[in-house]
Amino acid sequence: MPLFTGSYTDPLDSSTNSAMQAALNTTQASLSAAGAPNVDNLAVIVVALTGFEGATNHPWAALREQDECYSASLIKIAAMYTAFDLRASADQLATDKGLTTWPQIEAELKATFDPDIAAHTPSLISGSTALGPADKTRKPNYSAVLQLGSGPDFLVDFTPAQTSAFEDMMVQQHSPGATTTIHGLGYPYLDGKIADDGFFDSTSSQGLWLAGDYAGVWPAVRIPCVNDVDTAQGTTARQLAGLLTLLADDKLVGQKSSQGMKGLMARAGKLFPQTTPPIWPPGGQFLATHGKVGIGPLKSGQTVISEGLLVSDTVRNKRFVVVYQNVIQDGLTQRQVLVPVATLIEATMNAF
């Protein structure tokens, strides 16, 4: 069972949907003329799910979707999905080889996966001047992340400590769980997997990038971005939307893994009615059913907000993926900066 299997097929259509894009452009122009904050520099994408489930031509519309942005805790999604992928690959390897004890499985993971990780380590990691030799060649701490499974679905499953880490970083929206997960995976596997799956372009340094541990314990590897000097936790809206569309379609890693990840993201929103989802109060037409928020400081000291969401139109029974980035508070309240974002997204969804 290979750990690196190549890029996912892009689930988004090759060009934007004309009706959705026209609504988005018209609404942006109107808000910009009215002096609404952030609308000129906002990176946002809306992807239609309903009627295109499992397809490779999901309709979409976007603004600045190729801007690489510092996205703060939003990028913890990358740590979650690569950990789920490691579990699935380890489970398949152990099943294929008929392994029944954890020492057998761990030895096989090291023998099979470690050389593959070394071969797929991105040059941004292996050639980084910020990292020491151990950071550049680190392999997953398999026993910290995985153990022999006890349920019917997985022969290899997550350890209790890793399960708690997911709860902390995705549901409680805290950083220690992300640090635990990243330290369990290591940058060589984590970023190698993201790139091999097609969510990061090493040539342009654009896409989903996570090479900081949210604690400052490990050195960080940073890439250029448009809303800060550089970032160790960034993405383009386009790449993250593709990942979330695969997740919504139960195609990210696999059906059971997709459902497990969505379960974490569904429970996050219930804890933060004012921040996750931040743009639609309960009881309205639109409901964010799954989400991950990113709120963090730029090097200028300003606070920037980003989010990845699965959204339901409760009136028309339609579902969407939404990603927005580069919402800068600049002394305003969250509500003040997010109302224009909501207006843009609503107009785009209503056009579908």
Sequence and secondary structure as in RCSB ss.txt:
>XXXX:A:sequence
MPLFTGSYTDPLDSSTNSAMQAALNTTQASLSAAGAPNVDNLAVIVVALTGFEGATNHPWAALREQDECYSASLI
KIAAMYTAFDLRASADQLATDKGLTTWPQIEAELKATFDPDIAAHTPSLISGSTALGPADKTRKPNYSAVLQLGS
GPDFLVDFTPAQTSAFEDMMVQQHSPGATTTIHGLGYPYLDGKIADDGFFDSTSSQGLWLAGDYAGVWPAVRIPC
VNDVDTAQGTTARQLAGLLTLLADDKLVGQKSSQGMKGLMARAGKLFPQTTPPIWPPGGQFLATHGKVGIGPLKS
GQTVISEGLLVSDTVRNKRFVVVYQNVIQDGLTQRQVLVPVATLIEATMNAF
>XXXX:A:secstr
  S        B SS  HHHHHHHHHHHHHHHHTT TTTTT EEEEEE TT TT S B EEEESTT  EE GGGG
HHHHHHHHHHHHHHHHHHHHHHT  SHHHHHHHHHHHHHHHHHHH  HHHHT SSS HHHHH    HHHHEEE  
SSS SEEE HHHHHHHIIIIIS  SHHHHHHHHHH HHHHHHHHHHTTSEETTTTEE EE   SSSSS    EE 
SSSSEESEEE HHHHHHHHHHHHTT SS HHHHHHHHHHHHHHHHHBTTTBS SS TTSSEEEEEEEEEEEE TT
S EEEEEEEEEEETTTTEEEEEEEEEEE TTS HHHHHHHHHHHHHHHHHT 
